[in-house]
Amino acid sequence: MSENIKHQVVIVGGGTAGICVAARLHNFDSKLDIAIIEPSTKHYYQPLWTLVGGGVFPKEESERDEVNFIPKGAEWIQERATEIRADENKVVLESSRKVSYEFLVVCPGLQLDWGEIKGLKDSLGKDGVCSNYSYDTVESTWQNIKSLKSGNAIFTEPITPVKCGGAPQKICYLAEDYFRKNGVRENINVRFISGKGKIFAVPLYADSLTKHIKNTGIEAVFNYNLVEVKHESKEAIFQSTIGEKELVQKYDMLHVTPPMSAPDFIKQSTIAAETGWVEVDKSTLQHIRYSNIFRLGDASNLPTSKTGAAIRKQAPVAAHNLYQVIRGQKPDKIYDGYTSCPLVTGYDSLILAEFDYNNEPQETFPFDQSKERYSMYLLKKYILPKFYWYGMLKGRA
């Protein structure tokens, strides 16, 4: 294999965003020279991990082989990108090889910063500490839920943006529902402790979630960020985000959503804004300073929730506008910030939140989606996974 590699279009990241864009570009023109930089041999449908953590599915249901989703004709560079040299039109790989590009699509996903919480790495997956945010630990969530008979069950949300902003609370609702249906709810204190200031950004859905919390007796605490886990004493330490006050909570079960950020190699590159996120035009998804670079997905500075549903709307815009630029034309397709959060509130209920940049509802169905519905739970459980594997990743939806 040659030391230096050249491709017309290079895509950094073979997750949801990277595969969706690659498939759409291939559908536009099968002769495009496309390369995907992605080290993982497996592809995961991560939205399913909420239901895996709730005992609905085995984790293997969320896993497929990455090779099956690389579009025909695209080259898969099975390495990790470690540096982007935008001024040179090059991506540096972990092997020190360099990949030159004419056009670049940046979508490496988020970095899970487990180490930012003191003591978390040593306790994760044991002694009641669990997380749905890793394929390796998601099963421990279900083990903790079904084995807990009394005590304190705490569910955390960091102050940082996270993959699927509703996921930290969804597993809390599932656990509460399980405790209630199995006759142990009165013996368990269920607390949702968030570093953020409110339950949800969109008032319509926030009102419904607040009502659900009140009706189920969940204690919601806001503006407290998890900073330390003391597994020996089973204590979770939270720091106020609006003052200096500390909150110490004893736990028997602790579900942790880790803080997240753009990958380090993105933060250190010239394509990042001061915040560390990739700097793009929020409408066209074209980079502000590098016209041959497009960005979508979780590592961008787009002011919307970081979800697969958002990528479903971003991918057609990014692929179309990039294809326009390849052909010497101007980007003319607009992304309005649409995203969706299927908010599971129990084993038979779901609030389907859909909204845009302005936090205005942008609902698909001809009824009030802020109400908890069994039909929407079935949508998430059975329809959306198939839609993902056989529609989105093939560039068909």
C-alpha positions as CSV (number, residue, x, y, z in Angstrom):
1,M,0.0,0.0,0.0
2,S,1.4,3.4,-0.9
3,E,2.5,5.9,1.7
4,N,0.2,8.6,0.5
5,I,-3.3,8.2,-0.8
6,K,-5.5,10.5,-3.0
7,H,-9.2,10.6,-3.4
8,Q,-11.7,13.0,-4.8
9,V,-14.1,12.8,-1.8
10,V,-12.8,11.7,1.6
11,I,-15.3,11.1,4.5
12,V,-14.0,11.0,8.0
13,G,-16.2,8.7,10.0
14,G,-18.2,5.7,8.9
15,G,-21.1,6.0,11.4
16,T,-24.6,7.1,10.6
17,A,-23.6,10.5,9.0
18,G,-20.7,9.2,7.0
19,I,-22.5,6.2,5.5
20,C,-25.6,8.2,4.7
21,V,-23.7,10.8,2.8
22,A,-21.5,8.3,1.0
23,A,-24.6,6.3,-0.1
24,R,-26.3,9.5,-1.4
25,L,-23.2,10.7,-3.2
26,H,-22.9,7.3,-4.8
27,N,-26.6,7.4,-5.8
28,F,-25.9,10.8,-7.5
29,D,-22.9,9.6,-9.4
30,S,-21.5,6.1,-9.1
31,K,-18.2,7.3,-10.7
32,L,-17.3,9.6,-7.8
33,D,-14.1,8.6,-6.2
34,I,-15.1,8.2,-2.5
35,A,-13.1,7.0,0.5
36,I,-14.4,6.5,4.0
37,I,-12.0,6.6,6.9
38,E,-13.4,4.4,9.7
39,P,-11.5,2.1,12.1
40,S,-14.5,0.1,13.4
41,T,-15.5,-3.3,11.9
42,K,-18.9,-3.0,13.5
43,H,-21.7,-0.5,13.0
44,Y,-24.2,0.2,15.8
45,Y,-27.8,1.5,15.8
46,Q,-27.2,3.3,19.1
47,P,-30.8,4.6,19.6
48,L,-31.7,1.0,20.4
49,W,-29.4,1.0,23.4
50,T,-32.1,2.6,25.5
51,L,-34.3,-0.4,25.0
52,V,-31.3,-2.8,25.5
53,G,-30.7,-1.1,28.8
54,G,-34.4,-1.6,29.6
55,G,-34.2,-5.3,28.9
56,V,-36.3,-5.2,25.7
57,F,-33.6,-6.3,23.3
58,P,-30.3,-8.1,23.5
59,K,-27.4,-5.7,22.6
60,E,-26.5,-7.9,19.6
61,E,-29.7,-6.6,17.9
62,S,-28.1,-3.2,17.6
63,E,-24.9,-4.5,15.8
64,R,-24.1,-5.2,12.2
65,D,-20.9,-5.6,10.2
66,E,-19.6,-2.2,8.9
67,V,-18.5,-3.8,5.6
68,N,-22.2,-4.4,4.6
69,F,-22.9,-0.7,4.6
70,I,-19.9,0.7,2.7
71,P,-21.4,1.8,-0.6
72,K,-20.3,-0.2,-3.7
73,G,-17.3,1.5,-5.3
74,A,-16.2,3.4,-2.2
75,E,-12.9,2.6,-0.6
76,W,-12.9,1.8,3.1
77,I,-9.7,3.0,4.8
78,Q,-9.9,1.0,8.0
79,E,-7.8,3.3,10.2
80,R,-8.3,6.1,12.7
81,A,-7.9,9.7,11.6
82,T,-5.6,11.6,13.9
83,E,-5.2,15.0,12.2
84,I,-6.9,17.2,9.6
85,R,-4.7,19.6,7.7
86,A,-7.3,21.7,6.0
87,D,-4.7,24.1,4.5
88,E,-3.0,21.2,2.8
89,N,-6.2,19.2,1.9
90,K,-4.9,16.2,3.8
91,V,-6.1,13.8,6.6
92,V,-3.4,12.1,8.6
93,L,-4.0,8.5,9.7
94,E,-2.9,6.7,12.9
95,S,-0.3,4.9,10.8
96,S,1.1,8.4,9.8
97,R,0.0,7.9,6.2
98,K,-1.7,10.9,4.6
99,V,-4.9,10.9,2.6
100,S,-5.2,13.8,0.2
101,Y,-8.6,15.0,-0.9
102,E,-10.3,17.5,-3.2
103,F,-13.4,17.5,-1.0
104,L,-13.8,16.5,2.7
105,V,-16.8,15.5,4.7
106,V,-16.2,15.5,8.5
107,C,-18.4,13.3,10.6
108,P,-16.4,11.4,13.3
109,G,-19.1,11.5,15.9
110,L,-18.7,12.5,19.5
111,Q,-16.0,11.7,22.0
112,L,-17.2,10.2,25.3
113,D,-15.1,11.8,28.1
114,W,-15.5,9.1,30.8
115,G,-12.3,10.3,32.4
116,E,-13.8,13.8,33.1
117,I,-15.7,12.2,36.0
118,K,-13.4,11.2,38.8
119,G,-13.6,7.5,39.7
120,L,-16.1,6.6,37.0
121,K,-13.7,4.5,34.9
122,D,-12.9,2.3,37.9
123,S,-16.5,1.8,38.9
124,L,-18.3,1.5,35.5
125,G,-20.1,-1.8,35.0
126,K,-19.9,-2.9,38.6
127,D,-21.3,-2.1,42.1
128,G,-24.5,-0.6,40.7
129,V,-22.8,1.8,38.2
130,C,-23.9,1.5,34.6
131,S,-24.4,3.4,31.4
132,N,-26.3,2.9,28.1
133,Y,-23.7,4.9,26.3
134,S,-21.4,2.0,25.5
135,Y,-22.0,-1.3,23.8
136,D,-19.7,-2.9,26.5
137,T,-21.7,-1.6,29.5
138,V,-25.3,-1.3,28.2
139,E,-26.2,-4.8,29.5
140,S,-25.2,-3.8,33.0
141,T,-28.0,-1.2,33.0
142,W,-30.6,-4.0,32.7
143,Q,-28.9,-6.1,35.3
144,N,-29.1,-3.3,37.8
145,I,-32.7,-2.4,37.0
146,K,-34.1,-5.9,37.3
147,S,-32.0,-6.8,40.4
148,L,-32.8,-3.6,42.4
149,K,-35.4,-4.1,45.1
150,S,-34.9,-1.1,47.3
151,G,-32.7,2.0,47.8
152,N,-31.7,4.9,45.6
153,A,-31.7,4.8,41.8
154,I,-30.0,7.8,40.3
155,F,-29.9,8.8,36.6
156,T,-27.5,11.6,35.5
157,E,-27.2,14.0,32.6
158,P,-24.1,16.1,32.1
159,I,-24.0,19.8,31.2
160,T,-22.4,19.1,27.9
161,P,-24.3,18.2,24.7
162,V,-24.8,14.5,24.3
163,K,-25.9,12.0,21.7
164,C,-29.6,12.0,21.8
165,G,-30.4,14.6,24.4
166,G,-33.4,12.7,25.6
167,A,-31.6,9.4,26.3
168,P,-30.4,10.2,29.8
169,Q,-34.0,10.6,31.0
170,K,-35.6,7.8,28.9
171,I,-33.8,5.1,30.8
172,C,-35.0,6.7,34.0
173,Y,-38.6,6.5,32.9
174,L,-38.2,2.8,31.8
175,A,-36.6,1.9,35.1
176,E,-39.4,3.6,37.1
177,D,-42.0,1.8,35.0
178,Y,-40.2,-1.5,35.6
179,F,-40.0,-0.9,39.4
180,R,-43.7,-0.1,39.5
181,K,-44.9,-3.0,37.4
182,N,-42.8,-5.4,39.5
183,G,-44.1,-4.2,42.9
184,V,-40.9,-2.6,44.3
185,R,-41.5,1.1,43.3
186,E,-42.5,2.1,46.8
187,N,-39.1,0.9,48.1
188,I,-37.0,2.8,45.6
189,N,-36.3,6.5,45.4
190,V,-35.9,7.4,41.7
191,R,-33.9,10.6,41.0
192,F,-33.0,12.3,37.7
193,I,-30.1,14.7,38.3
194,S,-29.1,17.0,35.4
195,G,-26.4,19.6,34.9
196,K,-28.9,21.4,32.7
197,G,-31.5,23.9,33.8
198,K,-34.7,22.2,32.5
199,I,-36.1,18.9,31.4
200,F,-36.4,19.7,27.7
201,A,-35.8,22.7,25.4
202,V,-39.1,22.7,23.6
203,P,-41.9,23.9,25.9
204,L,-44.6,21.7,24.3
205,Y,-42.8,18.5,25.2
206,A,-41.3,19.9,28.4
207,D,-44.8,20.4,29.8
208,S,-45.7,16.7,29.0
209,L,-42.4,15.4,30.5
210,T,-42.9,17.5,33.7
211,K,-46.4,16.1,34.1
212,H,-45.0,12.5,33.6
213,I,-42.4,13.1,36.3
214,K,-44.9,14.5,38.7
215,N,-47.4,11.6,38.1
216,T,-44.7,8.9,38.6
217,G,-43.1,10.5,41.6
218,I,-39.6,10.9,40.1
219,E,-37.5,13.5,41.8
220,A,-35.9,15.8,39.2
221,V,-33.0,17.9,40.2
222,F,-31.5,20.5,37.8
223,N,-28.3,22.5,37.6
224,Y,-26.1,19.8,39.3
225,N,-23.4,18.1,37.3
226,L,-21.8,14.8,38.2
227,V,-18.1,15.2,39.0
228,E,-17.1,12.2,41.0
229,V,-18.2,8.6,41.7
230,K,-16.9,7.1,45.0
231,H,-17.7,3.4,44.4
232,E,-16.4,2.2,47.8
233,S,-18.9,4.3,49.7
234,K,-21.4,4.3,46.8
235,E,-21.6,8.1,46.7
236,A,-22.2,10.3,43.7
237,I,-20.8,13.8,44.0
238,F,-22.5,16.6,42.0
239,Q,-21.3,20.2,41.6
240,S,-23.8,23.1,41.1
241,T,-23.6,24.7,37.7
242,I,-24.9,28.0,39.0
243,G,-23.0,28.3,42.3
244,E,-20.4,26.5,44.5
245,K,-22.7,24.2,46.3
246,E,-22.0,20.5,46.3
247,L,-24.6,17.7,46.4
248,V,-23.7,14.3,47.7
249,Q,-26.0,11.4,46.9
250,K,-25.9,7.8,48.1
251,Y,-26.8,5.3,45.4
252,D,-27.7,1.7,45.0
253,M,-28.0,2.1,41.2
254,L,-26.3,4.9,39.3
255,H,-26.8,5.3,35.6
256,V,-24.3,7.7,34.2
257,T,-24.4,9.7,30.9
258,P,-20.8,10.8,30.5
259,P,-19.8,14.3,29.3
260,M,-19.1,14.4,25.6
261,S,-17.2,16.6,23.2
262,A,-15.8,16.7,19.7
263,P,-12.9,14.3,19.2
264,D,-9.5,15.7,20.2
265,F,-8.1,15.7,16.7
266,I,-11.0,17.9,15.7
267,K,-10.6,20.4,18.5
268,Q,-6.9,20.7,17.6
269,S,-7.6,21.4,13.9
270,T,-8.1,24.7,12.1
271,I,-11.7,23.6,11.1
272,A,-12.9,23.9,14.7
273,A,-14.5,26.9,16.2
274,E,-13.3,28.2,19.6
275,T,-15.8,25.8,21.2
276,G,-14.0,22.8,19.7
277,W,-16.9,21.9,17.4
278,V,-16.6,22.0,13.6
279,E,-17.6,25.4,12.3
280,V,-20.2,25.2,9.6
281,D,-22.9,27.2,8.0
282,K,-26.1,26.0,9.8
283,S,-28.2,26.1,6.7
284,T,-25.9,24.7,3.9
285,L,-23.6,22.6,6.2
286,Q,-20.6,24.0,4.3
287,H,-17.6,25.0,6.3
288,I,-17.4,28.7,7.1
289,R,-13.8,29.1,6.0
290,Y,-13.1,26.1,3.8
291,S,-15.5,25.8,0.9
292,N,-14.4,22.3,0.0
293,I,-15.3,20.9,3.5
294,F,-18.8,19.9,4.6
295,R,-19.8,18.8,8.1
296,L,-22.8,17.1,9.6
297,G,-23.6,15.0,12.6
298,D,-22.7,15.2,16.2
299,A,-19.3,17.0,16.1
300,S,-20.6,20.1,14.3
301,N,-21.5,23.4,16.0
302,L,-25.1,23.2,14.6
303,P,-27.5,24.5,17.3
304,T,-29.7,21.5,17.4
305,S,-29.9,18.2,19.2
306,K,-27.4,15.5,18.2
307,T,-29.6,12.7,17.0
308,G,-29.8,10.2,14.2
309,A,-33.0,11.8,13.1
310,A,-31.2,15.1,12.7
311,I,-28.6,13.3,10.5
312,R,-31.5,11.9,8.4
313,K,-32.4,15.5,7.4
314,Q,-28.8,16.8,7.3
315,A,-27.4,14.0,5.0
316,P,-29.6,14.9,2.0
317,V,-28.6,18.6,2.4
318,A,-24.9,17.9,2.8
319,A,-24.7,15.4,0.0
320,H,-26.7,17.6,-2.4
321,N,-24.7,20.8,-1.6
322,L,-21.4,19.0,-1.8
323,Y,-22.3,17.5,-5.2
324,Q,-23.2,21.1,-6.3
325,V,-19.8,22.3,-5.3
326,I,-18.1,19.3,-7.1
327,R,-19.9,20.4,-10.3
328,G,-18.8,24.0,-9.8
329,Q,-22.2,25.3,-8.6
330,K,-23.3,26.9,-5.4
331,P,-25.0,25.1,-2.5
332,D,-28.7,25.7,-2.7
333,K,-30.3,23.2,-0.4
334,I,-31.2,24.3,3.2
335,Y,-31.3,22.4,6.5
336,D,-33.8,24.0,8.9
337,G,-32.5,22.4,12.1
338,Y,-35.0,19.5,12.2
339,T,-34.4,16.9,14.8
340,S,-36.4,14.3,16.6
341,C,-36.3,12.7,20.0
342,P,-38.5,9.6,20.6
343,L,-38.9,10.1,24.3
344,V,-39.7,6.7,25.8
345,T,-41.7,7.2,29.0
346,G,-42.5,3.5,29.8
347,Y,-42.7,0.1,28.2
348,D,-45.9,1.1,26.4
349,S,-45.6,4.8,25.9
350,L,-43.6,7.4,24.0
351,I,-43.7,11.1,23.3
352,L,-42.4,11.8,19.7
353,A,-40.7,15.2,19.9
354,E,-39.9,16.8,16.5
355,F,-38.7,20.3,16.2
356,D,-36.4,22.8,14.4
357,Y,-33.7,25.3,15.1
358,N,-36.3,27.6,16.8
359,N,-37.5,24.9,19.1
360,E,-40.8,25.0,17.2
361,P,-42.6,21.6,16.8
362,Q,-42.3,20.1,13.3
363,E,-44.5,17.1,13.7
364,T,-45.0,14.3,11.2
365,F,-48.3,12.8,12.3
366,P,-51.8,14.4,12.3
367,F,-52.2,14.3,16.1
368,D,-50.7,15.9,19.2
369,Q,-47.3,14.1,19.5
370,S,-46.7,15.7,22.9
371,K,-49.1,13.1,24.4
372,E,-47.8,9.7,25.5
373,R,-48.8,7.0,23.0
374,Y,-48.4,3.3,22.6
375,S,-48.4,3.6,18.9
376,M,-45.3,5.8,19.0
377,Y,-43.6,3.3,21.3
378,L,-44.2,0.6,18.7
379,L,-42.7,3.0,16.0
380,K,-39.5,3.2,18.0
381,K,-39.3,-0.5,18.8
382,Y,-40.1,-2.0,15.5
383,I,-40.2,0.4,12.6
384,L,-37.4,2.9,13.1
385,P,-34.7,0.2,13.4
386,K,-35.7,-1.3,10.0
387,F,-36.0,2.2,8.5
388,Y,-32.4,2.9,9.7
389,W,-30.8,-0.3,8.4
390,Y,-32.6,-0.6,5.1
391,G,-33.5,3.0,4.3
392,M,-31.2,5.6,5.8
393,L,-27.9,3.8,5.4
394,K,-28.7,2.9,1.8
395,G,-29.4,6.6,0.9
396,R,-33.1,5.9,0.3
397,A,-34.7,7.8,3.1
